[in-house]
Each structure stands twice: as C-alpha cells, then as structure tokens.
C-alpha cells in the first residue's frame, strides 16, 4: 500500500548561505558527520575508512556526467537552450554516443516558446573554432511538456556524438547553485572513478573521494565494486504534491555485472554493504525486486515506483539476487540492464544496504525521504539540526555523512 506521507513534514530551513556554491580546494577535506544508533559525531572525510567495518563491500556509481547543455541560435537571433536527457534513436547510450552523423534525444528546451519548428544552429562566435567546424544543428522532432520533447542533432566531420558534446556542451551543474558553469566544474562535478557516460547530474556523494581515501578503504580490507545508474534531471524535480503518494518519480537506466551480483550472493553473515550515494542505494535496492520478478515471472522487468509497498516479500536478499544470476547465466548474459523508478520513503524495508555515504539534501525532496527511511523515524531531524548547528555545508558541493541503517 502506498504510504500516506505529507511532504511538508520533511522540511527544514536551508538558508542560501549554507548551500555550497563551490567545492572545497581539496575533495577529501570536507566535514564528515557520523550517525550510528542515535549517536552523532563529526570528523573529516579523510578519516572515513576508520569508521568502516573490516571486510565490508563498498559500492560506487561509476556513471560519468556528460556536457549535456547546448545553446543554439535561430535565424531571428533568439537563443534556445537544449538540455539532453536520454537517447531516443538510437536508444542505447553507448550506440548513441558513438553515432557519427546524427541522433535523437529526449530533451528539455529552454526558451521553448521561441522555437515551434525548423532547425537551429549552435551558438558559436568564433568561426575558426573546432565547434564551428562541426556545424552542429538541431531539428525539432516533437514538442511536449516538461521532459517530453525530442530533438534530432545533425553535425559534420565524422565526430562521435560524445565528442560533439565534449566540444560544444556545458556541464549541467545543479540549478540551485544559481551560477553559470565554470571551468572548475568540468573536473570537480565528476567523481575520480567516473567511467560510463550518461548522467546529467553527478552522484555527488562520490565527489569527496580521493586516491588517498580509496587507498585507505583498500587497506581496511574493504572490497570496492561499481554499479552504473545514469542520473537524470528528475533528481532535481521538487515534490509539489501535498502527499508523496501523488508524486510521479522519474525512472533511470542502470546496469550491473554478473560478477558483481555473484559477489553480493557470496557475502557472509555480518559482512556489510556500504553504498556510496543515493543513486547506488536505489540501484542496489532495485536489484531485490528485479530478483523477485525473476522468481515469480521468470524474467526481469523495470522496477515501478510503488512496487516495494504493494505486498510483503519473504524472499531473502540472496534468494532474490541469486535468481538474477541464474537468469543471466541461462541466457548467456554477462550483465543486467534495467530501469528503476523506485521511491524509498519511510516504511520501506531495506534488503541490501547497511551503511550509506551521502551529502545533505534539499528540504521536501525524495532524497530526504530516503534518508529518513534509512535511519528511521524522525532521526533525520536530529542529523540535519546537528549539521546546521555545526557549520556543515549543504547539497552537491557540500559536506558528507556516514549513516548506519536504523
């Protein structure tokens, strides 16, 4: 049954000056809040490994943010912003990024009222630049509300579309930073371990990790594994309905390898799963319900928003994940590719994740609801009050926390 939760109950006062507009000079010098069984303390992120249990499994999201914001100009002079969300034709990310002449994407259009049809050209004031030589154009295929528009991109020169974005696009930093993308964002709004292109927002919990911290994790005898969930623009969509049950959650594509799933199945009693970020958490928890689908339907499918709340499931984590492993092996597949629209709110029962590394999230957001569900009850209020009272910086470029499941 869908929980009846008023979003107003998950609000707090966040002054503008507490939102970190820029990252600290050193990634791992951010503050670290530790919450464990009602006890709250603080440290610095460099010391994170010392708080992690030996022999745990730490899971990172290795998606890479793409320069998804493009600016075009009509013949009239009007500037049109196109924010690429997800490939349509071809629909596979890797194939679309490898396209060398044209491709179509689902997009958000800025200044959309000025563009009703026809073709627009890339804003480019230097005719000798590499961007100008690409002669990038955009053609309106269909126009919809919010995220529903489809645009076809055409360019010259035989470049792959991923190269076109690298040359012509801008990194889409969060709108609440209230500033334009700057040079430092191309490096700092990206994790050190980012590999697979596709996100339009960074999995920001990972922005604090440095080679030194990762070495500390290794030295603690903790295994590192990766999943890939491409973060969509929906992560910034505020909850506008009075009740969370009326909020439509965005869906995102993700993939995990067979070898990773086998590792999850082989965890021994007492070994903890540490998730780096809410995106990794949504991926890991979605795996349980995909496993249930494999058990009950014989095959995996997308995880619907309220699927976890509609009935009680008695399968263990190993039974569910084991069913995915069996399905992949039976079909000679080395990875699972799926989609999830899962929403994690209070009353959710966690099946996979034991500890969570995450930043501090916006008031009345689905991410704050996830935190509340993870540590239990209204404990999130104690955590956020402590952070506010002790000078922590908030949101994407802000400080970090390590939360033990309640």
N, C-alpha and C positions, 0 to 999 in steps of 0.2 A: 504494500500500500504506500502511495506517495506521501511522504511526511508533510504535515501542515506546519510550516515554519515561516514566521514573519521575518522578512529580511531586515526590518527596522531593528530587530533585536541583535543584529550583528553589525552595529555601527559604533564608531568611536570618533573622537575629534582628532583630525590629522591636519595640523597647520602646514601651510605651504613651505615654511622654512624647515620642516622636518623631512621633506621629500628630497632625497639626494639627487641633485641635478647633474652631478658629475661623479665618476668613480674616484676613489682614493688613489694616490700615486702608486701604491703597491697593492695588488689584488688581495693578498692574504693578510693585510694589516687591519682589516675590518674587525669590528667587535663581534663577539660570538656569545649569544645567550644560550644557556643550557637549561632545559626543563626536564626534570626527571621525578616522577611520582610526587608532584606538588612542590618540589624544591626548585627554586630558580636561582641561578648564579650567572656570572659572566666571565668571559676570558677574551682572548684574541683568536682569530681564525687559524693562525699558525699552530695553535695548540690543539686543533680539532682531533688529530689522531689519538691523543692521550685520553680522550673521552670515549673512544670506540672499543667495543669488546674484541678481543683477540679471536681470530678465526671467523669473523663475520664475512658477509658478501655485500660489497658496496656497488650500487648500480647507478650509472650515469646515463644521461640522454645525450647522444653524440650528434644530434642534429646541428646543422650549420645555418646561420641566418643569411639570407640572400638579400642583395641590394634591391629590394622589391618596389621601391618608389621611383616612378619615372614621370618626367614632365614633358608634355607635348604642347605644340602651339598650332592653333587653327590659322587659316589664311587671314581671318579678321584680326588676329593678334591675341585672342583670348588664350590663356594658359590652362591646360587640362592636366590634372594630376591623375595618374593611373597607379593604383596600389594592387600589385599582383598577389592573389591569394592562393590559387590552386590550379594546376594544369587541367585543361579540358580535352584538347586534341593536339597531340596525344595526351592521354590522361595519366600515364606513368611519369613520375617526376624525373627519373633518370633519362628516359627517352625524350621527354620534352626539353630538358636542359641540353641534350645532345643535338636537338634539331638545328639545322644549318641554314634554313631559308625562312621558315615561318612556323608559328604555333599559336594556339589559342588558350587563353587563361580566363578563369573566373576572377573578376576584379572589383574593386571599389573605385568609383570615379569621383574625383573632386572637381567642383565647378561643372557638374553634370548637365545643368540646365542650359549651358552654352554649347553642348555637343549632342545634337539629336541624330546625326547620321554622318556618313562620309569618313574621310581619312584625315588624320592629324600627323604632324611631323615632330620629331624630337626637338626640344629646345636646345639649341646649340649655337653659341655666339662666335665660336672660333671655327671657321670653315676648313682650317688645316688640321684640326684635331682628329684623333682616332675615332671619336664619337661621330663626328661629321661624316667621315668616310663610310660609316655603317649605313647611313641613310635610313635610320630606323623610323618606321611608320606604324601607326595603329589604326585599325579599322573596326568600327563598332558593329559587332555581330548581332547582339541583342542587348536591350537595356532593361534592367529590372530594379527593384527596390533594394536598398542596403547592399548585400553581397551578391546580388543576382545578375550582374552584367557580365557579358562575355565579349572579350576583345581579341582580335587577331593581330599578331605582330608580324611584320614583314621587314626584312633587312637584307643588305648586300654584303658581299665579301666572304661568304663561306664560314663565318664565325659560328660557333655553337651558341645557343641562346644563353647558356650560363656565362659565357664570355661577354655577350652583349650586355647582360645585367651588370657584370663587374665593371664594364667600361662606362655605361650610361646611367646606372641606377644609384640610388642612395639607400644607405642602411635605414630601415624604418624604426627609429628609436620610439619609445612609448610616448603617446600624446600628452600624458600628464607631466612630462619634463618641460613642456612649454618652451621649447627652443628648437632651432634647426639642427639637423645632423652636422656634426663637426668631424674633423679628421680623426680625432682620437677614438670616436665611436666605431670606426671600421675595425679597430683592433680590440677595444675594450668591451664592446657589446657582442662579444664572441667568446665562448669558452676555449681554453687551451686545447681541449680534446675534440672540438667540433670537427666532424668529418663529412657527414652526408647532407648535401644542400637541400633546403626545402622549407625552413621556418621563416616566418615574417616577424617573429619575436623570439628573443633569446630565452633559453631555460636558465633563468637568472641565478638560481641557487649555485650553479656551477661557475659563475664568474669569479668567485673568490679563490678557486683552486689554482695553485702554482705547482711547478715541478717539485719544489721542496715539500709542500704539503702532501702531494701524491706519493713521494718517496717515503714520507712518514707513515702514510696509510699502508704501503707495502711492507715497511719494516715492522708494522704491528701484526703482520701475518694475516692481513685482510685481503681477500681476493677482489679484484676490480673487474666488472663486466659492464657492457653497454647495451642499451636498447635505443631505438630511434623513433621518437614521436615528433612529427613536424608541427610546431606550434603555430596555430592560426591566429588571425586578428581577433577572433572571438574571445580570446583570453582577456581582452580589454573591454568587452561589452559589459556595461553595468547591468545589474539586476534592477529592472524598472517596475516589476510587478510587486504587489503587496506581499504575496505568498510565493515562496520559492517553487512551489508546485506548478505555478503558471509561467515559470521562466523556461525559455527554449535554449537548451545547451547546444553549443556548437560541436560538430564532430571533427575528428582529426585522424589522419592516417598514421599508422605505426607499423614497425616490423621488429621482430626478434629472431635470433638464430636458433636452430635446433640445438646446437651445443650449449647455448645459454639455458634453454628450457631443461635440458638434461641435467645441467648443474643445479638448477632450482630443485629438481626432483631428488637429487642426491644429498641435499642438505641434511645434516644430522640434527637430532634433538638438541635444542639450545643454541644452535647457530642462528645468528640474527641477520636479517636482510635490512640493509641501510639504503634508503632511497635518497638520491640527490635531486631534490626538486619535486614540485607537484606534478610535473609532466611525467617524470619517471614513475611516480606513485600511481597516476591514473593508468599508465601503461601496465604496470605490474598487477594492479588490482583487476584490470580488464581481462588479464590472462585467465583468472579464475573462472570468469563467466563464459569465456570462449571455451575453456575446458569442459564446463557444464554442457555447453551446446554440443561439443564432440561426443560426450557421454550419452546425451538424450536424443540428439538429432543425427548423429553420425558425421557431422561436419561443422566447421566453424562459420560464424557469420559476424556482422557488426554488433557491437555492444550498444544497446539502446539506453537512453538516459536513465530511465527508472527501472531497468531490468533487475538490479540488485534488491529492490524493495518489494517486488511483487509476490515473492514466496520465500519460504525458508529453504535453504540448501544444506544438506548434511554431508556432502562430499568434502573430503579433506583437500588441502591445497595440493598435496602430492597426487591424489587421485585425479584432480582436475587438470593439473599441468601434465601429468602422465598421459592423459587422453589426447592432449595436443601432440605430444611426442609420438604417440602411436599413429595418429592420423598423418603426420608429416612423413614418417618412415614408410607407411603403407603407400603413400602417394609419391615417394621418391623426391621429397622436397627438403631443402636444407634451411628454410626459414619460413616463418609465418608472417604474412602481410595482411593486415586487417584495419578496421576503423573502429573508433570508440567515441561515443557521446556520453559516457558515464559521468554522472554527477555524484560527488561524495559529500554528503551532508550528515549532520547529527542523526544517529540511529543506524548509520552504516556499520557493518561488521567487517573489519579488516581481515583479510585472509593471507596476505603475503608480506606486507611491510611492517617492520618492527620499530624502526627509527627513521627519522626524517630530517634532512638538512634543507632548510628553506629560508627565504628572506621574509620581510614583513609586508603584508598585503593590504590592499585598499579596503576601506570600510565598505560594507554591504556588497562584498564580492563573493563569487563562488569559491575562490581560493581561501578566503577567511572561513567559510563554512567547512571546507576540507580540514583546516587546522583544528577547528572546534571538534569535528568528528574524531580526529586523530588523538587528541589529548584528553577529550572527554568533557561533557557538560559545558559549564561556563568558564572553564580554566583558561580559555583563550584571553579572557578579560584580564586575568592576573598577569599573563605573559606580556600582553600589549601595554598594560599600565607600567609594568617594570621597565619595558623598553622605552616608553615615553619618559618616565621619571629618571632614567639613567643615560639619556643622551644618545640613544640609538638612532641611526639614520634609516629611513623607510624606503620601500619599493625597490625598483630594479637595480639601481646603483647603490642601494643602501646596505646595511649590515645583515648579519646572518644569525640563524638559530639552529640548535640541535635539539630536536624534540623526541622524547621517548614515548612510545604509544601508551595511552592511558588504559 
